[in-house]
């Protein structure tokens, strides 16, 4: 079982339009909604890939009950902490004429201090039966920056490898606990270090700087430019992974599907570089769909053949 922990899940509403015209009435041709947010997207993708996942985080209100019902219908286990604020709702607007997806995000609300203790208690209770821990997403307002550090520390005590998909102080603090792998995108990596990193070589150098604070591997996604994978061990190695060609509908959630592909690959016994190639294939499959983590898993092997890897000097 892979634990997917994220304190800020969401109900995602997707509206598809033939064309979106600003400052005009636009009528959607299709609308649907589903449980989402970074950690939930990881769990959904893992389920598609044939792996069992458990969702941990905070939910509240009627939208929180919607979250639980949706995951129950998918057969995805969850053990959320109930909080007073309602679970947020985010909106994706897809313009089919240009294949452009616009994301409208409702920010999360602060939760009581005791909710964090309850979340960590539930994590500790489930780690004994876990193979991996994936922590991802932004923190609620007022949260302590060390939440992900505490999660990684707990995982290490149980011999469970941890993957962290975060940014800023939450990512930096998690490195103190030495996670197995970190997965920021290139913008998050640059913002965390206060630098600009755009080329594969620049990104590899920046990832090495971050890993020097703790951690073994980094997978840094670059959107349509591929991704960079870095290992810090007896020798430092880096690779640039290409992308698979798909007709993009919405790339929202592709980073989460990349993380899920890594986790699935590692759990299946693949090396980290090969697991990252699988993550890149999952990200591409996701981009071809309107809903985050709604891809066709039958495409993965086909897309995997398109993803090459090249060493970075």
Secondary structure, 3 states (H helix, E strand, C coil): CEEEECCCCEEEEEEEECCCCCCCCCCCCEEEEEEECHHHHHHHHHHHCCCCEEEECEECHHHHHHHHHHHHHHCCEECCEECCCCCEEEEEEEECCCCEEEEECCCCCCCCHHHHHHHHHHHHHHHCCCCEEEEECCCCCCCCCCHHHHHHHHHHHCCCEEEEECCHHHHHHHHCCCCCEECCEHHHHHHHHCCCCCCHHHHHHHHHHHHCCCCCEEEEECHHHCEEEEEECCCEEEEEECCCCCCCCCCCCHHHHHHHHHHHHHHCCCCHHHHHHHHHHHHHHHHCCCCCCCCCHHHHHHHHCCCCEEECC
